[in-house]
Each structure stands twice: as C-alpha cells, then as structure tokens.
Amino acid sequence: MLIFPKPQKYKAKVIEKQQLTKTVYLAKYQLLSPDTINFIAGQTMMITVAPGIFRAMSIASPPQEKTIITSVQDTAPGGPGSKWMTALKVGDDLELMAPLGRFVVDHDSPRKKVFVATGTGIAPFRSMLFDETDLRIPNEPISFYWGLRHKEDMYLFEEITIIDKLRDNLVFYFTLSQPPENEWDGLKGHVTGLVMSYEKDLINCDYYLCGNKKMILEMQEKLTAIGVPKDQLKFDPFY
Ligand SMILES: Cc1cc2nc3c(=O)[nH]c(=O)nc-3n(C[C@H](O)[C@H](O)[C@H](O)COP(=O)(O)OP(=O)(O)OC[C@H]3O[C@@H](n4cnc5c(N)ncnc54)[C@H](O)[C@@H]3O)c2cc1C
C-alpha cells in the first residue's frame, strides 16, 4: 500500500526560469527550509502567489530530485497565479506547501497504463516518466497521449521523445488539435479520439487523465460507456 508523505510548508528560492512558449514557463525552486522533500511522482504543491492566495501546481520533476522542484506553468489564464509567474525572477523567495494530491501511478495494478494530458497537464506525467523507480519496473507498458493546440505551443517535446527512446515500454502519441495546414505531418485532432482508436484493449487499462476538465469528462464518458470500471480512471483536472 502506498504511504503518502505528510505535506509541509517550505520556503524556497527561484533558481531558474525558462520561457518555453509565449505563455508557458518552466521554473525551478531550490528548497531552503526544510531543504529536502519526499513525494510520489504525480503529486502537487500549493504555491502562495499573493498574500492569502494559493495556486496548485503539479511537481514536474521526479521524486529523486529531492532538493529542487520544477513546475511547468501556463500563464494564459491571466489570474493571480499567472501574474505571479510572469513577474517571477531568479533569486525570488517563495512559500509552498507540498506534497499534496493522490494522482500517482498504481504500480501494483497488472493493467497497462494510459496517460492522457492536455497542455501543461504534461507536468505530473513528466515527473512520472522521469521517475527512476518507474524506469526500473520492467515491461510495464505505458501509452502516453499529449495534446496541444498549435505548433507554436510546442514545448518539452524533445525531452519526452528522448524518454520515449530510452524506454522500451512506452509509446508516445503527440497531437495538435489545430495544426498548421501543409506544415504538420504528425498526429492531428484531440487526444480523446486518439485514445479510443489507438488503444486495442480499452477495457483492460488504467487511465491517468490530466489537463482541462472538458477532456477529462469526455474521456470518462467514452470509457465508462464501453464498460471501463470507474476505479480504473484517475484524474487531476487543472481547470
Ligand atoms: C491539482 C492541480 C494541479 C495543477 N497543476 C498545474 C500545473 O502544473 N501547471 C499549470 O499551468 N496549471 C496547473 N494547475 C492550474 C493552476 O492551479 C491555476 O488554476 C492556473 O495557473 C490559473 O491560475 P490563475 O490564478 O492565473 O487564474 P485563475 O484566476 O485561477 O483562473 C482564471 C480563469 O482561467 C481558467 N483556467 C485555469 N487554468 C487554465 C489553463 N491552464 N488554461 C486555460 N484556462 C485556465 C480558470 O478556469 C478561470 O476561468 C493545477 C490545478 C490543480 C487543481
């Protein structure tokens, strides 16, 4: 049985901030006090973005990185969390509470894992895919579906492609819902449609869904309609 580490308050410092697209940032936070964290891949943190205002952020780094945590954040929503990230600078201090949430892989289940992400819903899967514990589990088949809207929205693609090459148990499906005409020979459309057509044994999979609620609801509806039991669906809706 999984034991979830107890959440704690952390003081941290921004040590890296990278702009990945027009609105998406990757940031790294050095933990100061306490200076290490134990968490399970897929868990989240709650960052104080303004006095009394908190935003949930998935931990995008793997649990083996115990002193620095990474987030991948979209600032397109434009609210207090987005404003905080836009203004954030290397050297800034922050406070966060972690680890939180139960969106973690059930490695005891014999079923194939199907990971489905839209947008920055990639964040918990990045942690799961980089998790060395997971890498050591032989022959645990995983399909990873990730959907973004436009070609210019693309980020972290090379990184996931490298993991895909390293792991013989992983199949990575990347799709654009609004690809440029004549300039995209990859997959097109929404992740939901792809999962339903590419997975051969839909009933016997565990599904991990992360990103926008619309995708999560659609996946739930389609999968339960064909008889997938609800306890084979785990989800982390961002908005
Ligand atoms: C468990 C959990 C984990 C999360 N992890 C991440 C993460 O790793 N990366 C990340 O970018 N976000 C993540 N989020 C979303 C994040 O907590 C904020 O909701 C988001 O950053 C928007 O905050 P805001 O203050 O800028 O906007 P808000 O004022 O909170 O929202 C403004 C509006 O934008 C909508 N909205 C919220 N998020 C999005 C979005 N991504 N795209 C379009 N519209 C949106 C809201 O529904 C609202 O209508 C997570 C949410 C949850 C619940």
PDBQT file of the ligand as one rigid body, heavy atoms in Angstrom, charges set to zero:
ROOT
HETATM    1  C1  LIG A 301      -4.194  19.748  -8.754  1.00  0.00    +0.000 C 
HETATM    2  C2  LIG A 301      -3.873  20.881  -9.706  1.00  0.00    +0.000 A 
HETATM    3  C3  LIG A 301      -2.618  20.934 -10.285  1.00  0.00    +0.000 A 
HETATM    4  C4  LIG A 301      -2.309  21.952 -11.183  1.00  0.00    +0.000 A 
HETATM    5  N1  LIG A 301      -1.095  21.965 -11.793  1.00  0.00    +0.000 NA
HETATM    6  C5  LIG A 301      -0.830  22.881 -12.757  1.00  0.00    +0.000 A 
HETATM    7  C6  LIG A 301       0.402  22.851 -13.483  1.00  0.00    +0.000 A 
HETATM    8  O1  LIG A 301       1.276  22.015 -13.251  1.00  0.00    +0.000 OA
HETATM    9  N2  LIG A 301       0.571  23.787 -14.453  1.00  0.00    +0.000 N 
HETATM   10  C7  LIG A 301      -0.366  24.740 -14.743  1.00  0.00    +0.000 A 
HETATM   11  O2  LIG A 301      -0.150  25.552 -15.666  1.00  0.00    +0.000 OA
HETATM   12  N3  LIG A 301      -1.533  24.794 -14.065  1.00  0.00    +0.000 NA
HETATM   13  C8  LIG A 301      -1.784  23.907 -13.071  1.00  0.00    +0.000 A 
HETATM   14  N4  LIG A 301      -2.954  23.967 -12.380  1.00  0.00    +0.000 N 
HETATM   15  C9  LIG A 301      -3.826  25.120 -12.590  1.00  0.00    +0.000 C 
HETATM   16  C10 LIG A 301      -3.386  26.260 -11.640  1.00  0.00    +0.000 C 
HETATM   17  O3  LIG A 301      -3.582  25.893 -10.290  1.00  0.00    +0.000 OA
HETATM   18  C11 LIG A 301      -4.175  27.553 -11.864  1.00  0.00    +0.000 C 
HETATM   19  O4  LIG A 301      -5.538  27.279 -11.910  1.00  0.00    +0.000 OA
HETATM   20  C12 LIG A 301      -3.773  28.236 -13.145  1.00  0.00    +0.000 C 
HETATM   21  O5  LIG A 301      -2.376  28.523 -13.089  1.00  0.00    +0.000 OA
HETATM   22  C13 LIG A 301      -4.543  29.533 -13.319  1.00  0.00    +0.000 C 
HETATM   23  O6  LIG A 301      -4.323  30.359 -12.214  1.00  0.00    +0.000 OA
HETATM   24  P1  LIG A 301      -4.584  31.927 -12.328  1.00  0.00    +0.000 P 
HETATM   25  O7  LIG A 301      -4.541  32.458 -10.926  1.00  0.00    +0.000 OA
HETATM   26  O8  LIG A 301      -3.650  32.536 -13.326  1.00  0.00    +0.000 OA
HETATM   27  O9  LIG A 301      -6.003  32.049 -12.963  1.00  0.00    +0.000 OA
HETATM   28  P2  LIG A 301      -7.420  31.924 -12.216  1.00  0.00    +0.000 P 
HETATM   29  O10 LIG A 301      -7.819  33.277 -11.736  1.00  0.00    +0.000 OA
HETATM   30  O11 LIG A 301      -7.343  30.835 -11.204  1.00  0.00    +0.000 OA
HETATM   31  O12 LIG A 301      -8.296  31.427 -13.413  1.00  0.00    +0.000 OA
HETATM   32  C14 LIG A 301      -8.676  32.316 -14.458  1.00  0.00    +0.000 C 
HETATM   33  C15 LIG A 301      -9.541  31.545 -15.454  1.00  0.00    +0.000 C 
HETATM   34  O13 LIG A 301      -8.727  30.691 -16.262  1.00  0.00    +0.000 OA
HETATM   35  C16 LIG A 301      -9.226  29.347 -16.237  1.00  0.00    +0.000 C 
HETATM   36  N5  LIG A 301      -8.025  28.493 -16.314  1.00  0.00    +0.000 N 
HETATM   37  C17 LIG A 301      -7.295  27.987 -15.288  1.00  0.00    +0.000 A 
HETATM   38  N6  LIG A 301      -6.238  27.291 -15.753  1.00  0.00    +0.000 NA
HETATM   39  C18 LIG A 301      -6.317  27.357 -17.098  1.00  0.00    +0.000 A 
HETATM   40  C19 LIG A 301      -5.491  26.862 -18.147  1.00  0.00    +0.000 A 
HETATM   41  N7  LIG A 301      -4.397  26.123 -17.923  1.00  0.00    +0.000 N 
HETATM   42  N8  LIG A 301      -5.849  27.150 -19.437  1.00  0.00    +0.000 NA
HETATM   43  C20 LIG A 301      -6.940  27.901 -19.715  1.00  0.00    +0.000 A 
HETATM   44  N9  LIG A 301      -7.755  28.393 -18.746  1.00  0.00    +0.000 NA
HETATM   45  C21 LIG A 301      -7.452  28.131 -17.465  1.00  0.00    +0.000 A 
HETATM   46  C22 LIG A 301      -9.974  29.245 -14.927  1.00  0.00    +0.000 C 
HETATM   47  O14 LIG A 301     -10.971  28.236 -15.025  1.00  0.00    +0.000 OA
HETATM   48  C23 LIG A 301     -10.592  30.644 -14.814  1.00  0.00    +0.000 C 
HETATM   49  O15 LIG A 301     -11.764  30.721 -15.596  1.00  0.00    +0.000 OA
HETATM   50  C24 LIG A 301      -3.277  22.960 -11.466  1.00  0.00    +0.000 A 
HETATM   51  C25 LIG A 301      -4.532  22.918 -10.844  1.00  0.00    +0.000 A 
HETATM   52  C26 LIG A 301      -4.825  21.887  -9.986  1.00  0.00    +0.000 A 
HETATM   53  C27 LIG A 301      -6.183  21.868  -9.357  1.00  0.00    +0.000 C 
ENDROOT
TORSDOF 0
